[in-house]
């Protein structure tokens, strides 16, 4: 299994993005919503596959970025991000 970060900018304040969030939760049950516009997901799928699932749930001016997480990472974040990543290391 691979871990991906999904970062997005949803620009239409009047749009209903519930299908976007539902797709994230339903397709990727092993997930962590750790920042306002960032999720981590664990899947066998590729970044391209993830984008295909999410792309039709947003509008033309919105942005989505998907990248695989590697061992070379660092950051300053609060909450359960590092704890969640550590549980992934144990499961490999």
MOKANOR-V272954 format. One record per residue. N is the residue number from 1. RES is the residue in one letter. PSI is psi as a letter, one per 40 degrees, with the letter a starting at -180 (999 if undefined). D_FIRST is the distance of its C-alpha to the first C-alpha in Angstrom with 2 decimals. Layout:
BEGIN
[[N RES PSI D_FIRST] [N RES PSI D_FIRST]]
END
This chain:
BEGIN
[[1 X i 0.00] [2 X i 3.78] [3 X h 6.85] [4 X i 9.90] [5 X h 13.51] [6 X h 15.81] [7 X h 19.46] [8 X i 22.31] [9 X h 26.07] [10 X h 27.75] [11 X e 31.35] [12 X h 33.35] [13 X e 34.63] [14 X e 36.09] [15 X i 33.09] [16 X h 31.19] [17 X e 27.47] [18 X d 26.55] [19 X d 24.74] [20 X d 22.45] [21 X d 21.54] [22 X d 21.36] [23 X d 18.90] [24 X d 16.57] [25 X d 16.91] [26 X d 16.98] [27 X d 14.15] [28 X g 11.72] [29 X d 12.89] [30 X g 10.59] [31 X i 12.55] [32 X h 15.16] [33 X g 18.29] [34 X e 19.53] [35 X i 22.20] [36 X d 24.53] [37 X f 22.80] [38 X h 19.28] [39 X i 16.09] [40 X h 12.63] [41 X i 9.92] [42 X h 6.30] [43 X i 5.29] [44 X e 4.92] [45 X i 8.30] [46 X i 10.18] [47 X d 12.44] [48 X d 15.24] [49 X d 13.92] [50 X d 13.57] [51 X d 17.05] [52 X d 18.45] [53 X d 17.70] [54 X d 19.39] [55 X d 22.08] [56 X e 24.66] [57 X e 24.58] [58 X i 26.23] [59 X i 29.54] [60 X d 30.70] [61 X e 31.26] [62 X i 27.96] [63 X i 25.13] [64 X h 21.33] [65 X h 19.23] [66 X h 15.45] [67 X i 13.89] [68 X h 10.73] [69 X h 11.22] [70 X a 11.90] [71 X d 13.61] [72 X g 16.89] [73 X i 17.58] [74 X i 20.42] [75 X i 22.20] [76 X g 24.81] [77 X i 23.65] [78 X i 24.80] [79 X a 23.15] [80 X e 19.95] [81 X d 17.65] [82 X d 17.64] [83 X d 17.58] [84 X d 14.45] [85 X d 12.68] [86 X d 14.22] [87 X d 12.89] [88 X d 9.26] [89 X d 10.71] [90 X d 12.36] [91 X e 9.61] [92 X 999 8.04]]
END
